[in-house]
Amino acid sequence: MRAFSYERVSNPAQAAARAAEVPGAKFIAGGTNLLDLMKHEIETPLHLIDVTGTGLNAITPTPSGGLRVGALVSNSALAADSRIRRDYAVLSRALVSGASGQLRNKATTGGNLLQRTRCPYFYDTGMPCNKRSPGAGCAALGKGASSRGLGVIGTSEACIATHPSDMAVALRVLDAEVETVTSSGETRRKPLDAFYQLPGDTPEVENTLEAGEMITAVELPAPVEGHHAYFKVRDRASYAFALVSVALIQTPEGKGRVALGGVAPKPWRRDDADAALPQGASAVMSQLLDGARPTQDNAYKLTLAERTLAALLAQE
């Protein structure tokens, strides 16, 4: 790990302003992903800004009937909150599917959204990676590469990495918004889908945050009644990232929403696929995965996603 300087700040606007004015600065809260990246020298910040004292650790009601979740609310606290368990069960179930109990106790809402891909070639600094070193090439697309756990849709010739967050998949099916503060102190809000960017020719740009901009909260809209489910298919029972995950909200009328994890560079959802839900899992996946470009190693994900959704629908 390389040397860095460190400071604590007391409010979000101060944090954003400092991050914009200090070269090589990064925010740190739980540090469950950033510290690993620093140890591997994938992330090499020159300055860390500790935001744990900024007071963003509350879950409060909104005027629209939803909830505002502060960026520093831990994954464990969010999953255990009685309002989340009652009204946003898909989110609670997704959270407890992630990482381990110890990590969930430290990991924060904001940090979870910003965690980096677990593509093995991203973590191997001896291999080329456009996300880690723009223009270096993508080892995952090279001859003899293993792409079993990587993306099948929304990818590009520059990158086929997937987004690792379980929480973000549930937030996408809930139509959550991300609240931020800019370096000038302005508050911005964006739907989660607009917050993330597909790789295209610039896979190193993963979201729409500006220099210094900091996540302050996630806003959940009013609850959607119906059957909430989240299922994660993985190689082992815990502390493993999704090969495929499915977030489902199904209303009593048979309508609903579906989002996928483990298949794309961001949580994957389409309105036309949601509309096909009354017709069954096959109809949904023909829309949701239309345009997929799997490799020989990960083509199984197309069938696995459909069968996982079918199993969830059969449970309702």
Secondary structure as a PSIPRED ss2 file (coil, helix, strand):
# PSIPRED VFORMAT (PSIPRED V4.0)

   1 M C   1.000  0.000  0.000
   2 R C   1.000  0.000  0.000
   3 A C   1.000  0.000  0.000
   4 F C   1.000  0.000  0.000
   5 S E   0.000  0.000  1.000
   6 Y E   0.000  0.000  1.000
   7 E E   0.000  0.000  1.000
   8 R E   0.000  0.000  1.000
   9 V C   1.000  0.000  0.000
  10 S C   1.000  0.000  0.000
  11 N C   1.000  0.000  0.000
  12 P H   0.000  1.000  0.000
  13 A H   0.000  1.000  0.000
  14 Q H   0.000  1.000  0.000
  15 A H   0.000  1.000  0.000
  16 A H   0.000  1.000  0.000
  17 A H   0.000  1.000  0.000
  18 R H   0.000  1.000  0.000
  19 A H   0.000  1.000  0.000
  20 A H   0.000  1.000  0.000
  21 E H   0.000  1.000  0.000
  22 V C   1.000  0.000  0.000
  23 P C   1.000  0.000  0.000
  24 G C   1.000  0.000  0.000
  25 A E   0.000  0.000  1.000
  26 K E   0.000  0.000  1.000
  27 F E   0.000  0.000  1.000
  28 I E   0.000  0.000  1.000
  29 A C   1.000  0.000  0.000
  30 G C   1.000  0.000  0.000
  31 G C   1.000  0.000  0.000
  32 T C   1.000  0.000  0.000
  33 N C   1.000  0.000  0.000
  34 L H   0.000  1.000  0.000
  35 L H   0.000  1.000  0.000
  36 D H   0.000  1.000  0.000
  37 L H   0.000  1.000  0.000
  38 M H   0.000  1.000  0.000
  39 K H   0.000  1.000  0.000
  40 H C   1.000  0.000  0.000
  41 E C   1.000  0.000  0.000
  42 I C   1.000  0.000  0.000
  43 E C   1.000  0.000  0.000
  44 T C   1.000  0.000  0.000
  45 P C   1.000  0.000  0.000
  46 L C   1.000  0.000  0.000
  47 H E   0.000  0.000  1.000
  48 L E   0.000  0.000  1.000
  49 I E   0.000  0.000  1.000
  50 D E   0.000  0.000  1.000
  51 V C   1.000  0.000  0.000
  52 T C   1.000  0.000  0.000
  53 G C   1.000  0.000  0.000
  54 T C   1.000  0.000  0.000
  55 G C   1.000  0.000  0.000
  56 L C   1.000  0.000  0.000
  57 N C   1.000  0.000  0.000
  58 A C   1.000  0.000  0.000
  59 I E   0.000  0.000  1.000
  60 T E   0.000  0.000  1.000
  61 P E   0.000  0.000  1.000
  62 T C   1.000  0.000  0.000
  63 P C   1.000  0.000  0.000
  64 S C   1.000  0.000  0.000
  65 G C   1.000  0.000  0.000
  66 G C   1.000  0.000  0.000
  67 L E   0.000  0.000  1.000
  68 R E   0.000  0.000  1.000
  69 V E   0.000  0.000  1.000
  70 G E   0.000  0.000  1.000
  71 A C   1.000  0.000  0.000
  72 L C   1.000  0.000  0.000
  73 V C   1.000  0.000  0.000
  74 S E   0.000  0.000  1.000
  75 N H   0.000  1.000  0.000
  76 S H   0.000  1.000  0.000
  77 A H   0.000  1.000  0.000
  78 L H   0.000  1.000  0.000
  79 A H   0.000  1.000  0.000
  80 A H   0.000  1.000  0.000
  81 D C   1.000  0.000  0.000
  82 S H   0.000  1.000  0.000
  83 R H   0.000  1.000  0.000
  84 I H   0.000  1.000  0.000
  85 R H   0.000  1.000  0.000
  86 R H   0.000  1.000  0.000
  87 D H   0.000  1.000  0.000
  88 Y C   1.000  0.000  0.000
  89 A H   0.000  1.000  0.000
  90 V H   0.000  1.000  0.000
  91 L H   0.000  1.000  0.000
  92 S H   0.000  1.000  0.000
  93 R H   0.000  1.000  0.000
  94 A H   0.000  1.000  0.000
  95 L H   0.000  1.000  0.000
  96 V H   0.000  1.000  0.000
  97 S C   1.000  0.000  0.000
  98 G C   1.000  0.000  0.000
  99 A C   1.000  0.000  0.000
 100 S C   1.000  0.000  0.000
 101 G H   0.000  1.000  0.000
 102 Q H   0.000  1.000  0.000
 103 L H   0.000  1.000  0.000
 104 R H   0.000  1.000  0.000
 105 N H   0.000  1.000  0.000
 106 K H   0.000  1.000  0.000
 107 A C   1.000  0.000  0.000
 108 T E   0.000  0.000  1.000
 109 T H   0.000  1.000  0.000
 110 G H   0.000  1.000  0.000
 111 G H   0.000  1.000  0.000
 112 N H   0.000  1.000  0.000
 113 L H   0.000  1.000  0.000
 114 L H   0.000  1.000  0.000
 115 Q C   1.000  0.000  0.000
 116 R C   1.000  0.000  0.000
 117 T C   1.000  0.000  0.000
 118 R C   1.000  0.000  0.000
 119 C C   1.000  0.000  0.000
 120 P H   0.000  1.000  0.000
 121 Y H   0.000  1.000  0.000
 122 F H   0.000  1.000  0.000
 123 Y H   0.000  1.000  0.000
 124 D C   1.000  0.000  0.000
 125 T C   1.000  0.000  0.000
 126 G C   1.000  0.000  0.000
 127 M C   1.000  0.000  0.000
 128 P C   1.000  0.000  0.000
 129 C C   1.000  0.000  0.000
 130 N C   1.000  0.000  0.000
 131 K C   1.000  0.000  0.000
 132 R C   1.000  0.000  0.000
 133 S C   1.000  0.000  0.000
 134 P C   1.000  0.000  0.000
 135 G C   1.000  0.000  0.000
 136 A C   1.000  0.000  0.000
 137 G C   1.000  0.000  0.000
 138 C C   1.000  0.000  0.000
 139 A H   0.000  1.000  0.000
 140 A H   0.000  1.000  0.000
 141 L H   0.000  1.000  0.000
 142 G C   1.000  0.000  0.000
 143 K C   1.000  0.000  0.000
 144 G C   1.000  0.000  0.000
 145 A C   1.000  0.000  0.000
 146 S C   1.000  0.000  0.000
 147 S C   1.000  0.000  0.000
 148 R C   1.000  0.000  0.000
 149 G C   1.000  0.000  0.000
 150 L C   1.000  0.000  0.000
 151 G C   1.000  0.000  0.000
 152 V C   1.000  0.000  0.000
 153 I C   1.000  0.000  0.000
 154 G C   1.000  0.000  0.000
 155 T C   1.000  0.000  0.000
 156 S E   0.000  0.000  1.000
 157 E C   1.000  0.000  0.000
 158 A C   1.000  0.000  0.000
 159 C E   0.000  0.000  1.000
 160 I C   1.000  0.000  0.000
 161 A C   1.000  0.000  0.000
 162 T C   1.000  0.000  0.000
 163 H C   1.000  0.000  0.000
 164 P C   1.000  0.000  0.000
 165 S C   1.000  0.000  0.000
 166 D H   0.000  1.000  0.000
 167 M H   0.000  1.000  0.000
 168 A H   0.000  1.000  0.000
 169 V H   0.000  1.000  0.000
 170 A H   0.000  1.000  0.000
 171 L H   0.000  1.000  0.000
 172 R H   0.000  1.000  0.000
 173 V H   0.000  1.000  0.000
 174 L C   1.000  0.000  0.000
 175 D C   1.000  0.000  0.000
 176 A C   1.000  0.000  0.000
 177 E E   0.000  0.000  1.000
 178 V E   0.000  0.000  1.000
 179 E E   0.000  0.000  1.000
 180 T E   0.000  0.000  1.000
 181 V E   0.000  0.000  1.000
 182 T C   1.000  0.000  0.000
 183 S C   1.000  0.000  0.000
 184 S C   1.000  0.000  0.000
 185 G C   1.000  0.000  0.000
 186 E C   1.000  0.000  0.000
 187 T E   0.000  0.000  1.000
 188 R E   0.000  0.000  1.000
 189 R E   0.000  0.000  1.000
 190 K E   0.000  0.000  1.000
 191 P E   0.000  0.000  1.000
 192 L H   0.000  1.000  0.000
 193 D H   0.000  1.000  0.000
 194 A H   0.000  1.000  0.000
 195 F H   0.000  1.000  0.000
 196 Y E   0.000  0.000  1.000
 197 Q C   1.000  0.000  0.000
 198 L C   1.000  0.000  0.000
 199 P C   1.000  0.000  0.000
 200 G C   1.000  0.000  0.000
 201 D C   1.000  0.000  0.000
 202 T C   1.000  0.000  0.000
 203 P C   1.000  0.000  0.000
 204 E C   1.000  0.000  0.000
 205 V C   1.000  0.000  0.000
 206 E C   1.000  0.000  0.000
 207 N E   0.000  0.000  1.000
 208 T C   1.000  0.000  0.000
 209 L C   1.000  0.000  0.000
 210 E C   1.000  0.000  0.000
 211 A C   1.000  0.000  0.000
 212 G C   1.000  0.000  0.000
 213 E C   1.000  0.000  0.000
 214 M E   0.000  0.000  1.000
 215 I E   0.000  0.000  1.000
 216 T E   0.000  0.000  1.000
 217 A E   0.000  0.000  1.000
 218 V E   0.000  0.000  1.000
 219 E E   0.000  0.000  1.000
 220 L E   0.000  0.000  1.000
 221 P C   1.000  0.000  0.000
 222 A C   1.000  0.000  0.000
 223 P C   1.000  0.000  0.000
 224 V C   1.000  0.000  0.000
 225 E C   1.000  0.000  0.000
 226 G C   1.000  0.000  0.000
 227 H E   0.000  0.000  1.000
 228 H E   0.000  0.000  1.000
 229 A E   0.000  0.000  1.000
 230 Y E   0.000  0.000  1.000
 231 F E   0.000  0.000  1.000
 232 K E   0.000  0.000  1.000
 233 V E   0.000  0.000  1.000
 234 R C   1.000  0.000  0.000
 235 D C   1.000  0.000  0.000
 236 R C   1.000  0.000  0.000
 237 A C   1.000  0.000  0.000
 238 S C   1.000  0.000  0.000
 239 Y C   1.000  0.000  0.000
 240 A C   1.000  0.000  0.000
 241 F C   1.000  0.000  0.000
 242 A C   1.000  0.000  0.000
 243 L C   1.000  0.000  0.000
 244 V E   0.000  0.000  1.000
 245 S E   0.000  0.000  1.000
 246 V E   0.000  0.000  1.000
 247 A E   0.000  0.000  1.000
 248 L E   0.000  0.000  1.000
 249 I E   0.000  0.000  1.000
 250 Q E   0.000  0.000  1.000
 251 T C   1.000  0.000  0.000
 252 P C   1.000  0.000  0.000
 253 E C   1.000  0.000  0.000
 254 G C   1.000  0.000  0.000
 255 K C   1.000  0.000  0.000
 256 G E   0.000  0.000  1.000
 257 R E   0.000  0.000  1.000
 258 V E   0.000  0.000  1.000
 259 A E   0.000  0.000  1.000
 260 L E   0.000  0.000  1.000
 261 G E   0.000  0.000  1.000
 262 G C   1.000  0.000  0.000
 263 V C   1.000  0.000  0.000
 264 A C   1.000  0.000  0.000
 265 P C   1.000  0.000  0.000
 266 K C   1.000  0.000  0.000
 267 P C   1.000  0.000  0.000
 268 W E   0.000  0.000  1.000
 269 R C   1.000  0.000  0.000
 270 R C   1.000  0.000  0.000
 271 D H   0.000  1.000  0.000
 272 D H   0.000  1.000  0.000
 273 A H   0.000  1.000  0.000
 274 D H   0.000  1.000  0.000
 275 A H   0.000  1.000  0.000
 276 A C   1.000  0.000  0.000
 277 L H   0.000  1.000  0.000
 278 P H   0.000  1.000  0.000
 279 Q H   0.000  1.000  0.000
 280 G C   1.000  0.000  0.000
 281 A H   0.000  1.000  0.000
 282 S H   0.000  1.000  0.000
 283 A H   0.000  1.000  0.000
 284 V H   0.000  1.000  0.000
 285 M H   0.000  1.000  0.000
 286 S H   0.000  1.000  0.000
 287 Q H   0.000  1.000  0.000
 288 L H   0.000  1.000  0.000
 289 L C   1.000  0.000  0.000
 290 D C   1.000  0.000  0.000
 291 G C   1.000  0.000  0.000
 292 A C   1.000  0.000  0.000
 293 R C   1.000  0.000  0.000
 294 P C   1.000  0.000  0.000
 295 T C   1.000  0.000  0.000
 296 Q C   1.000  0.000  0.000
 297 D C   1.000  0.000  0.000
 298 N C   1.000  0.000  0.000
 299 A C   1.000  0.000  0.000
 300 Y H   0.000  1.000  0.000
 301 K H   0.000  1.000  0.000
 302 L H   0.000  1.000  0.000
 303 T H   0.000  1.000  0.000
 304 L H   0.000  1.000  0.000
 305 A H   0.000  1.000  0.000
 306 E H   0.000  1.000  0.000
 307 R H   0.000  1.000  0.000
 308 T H   0.000  1.000  0.000
 309 L H   0.000  1.000  0.000
 310 A H   0.000  1.000  0.000
 311 A H   0.000  1.000  0.000
 312 L H   0.000  1.000  0.000
 313 L H   0.000  1.000  0.000
 314 A H   0.000  1.000  0.000
 315 Q H   0.000  1.000  0.000
 316 E C   1.000  0.000  0.000
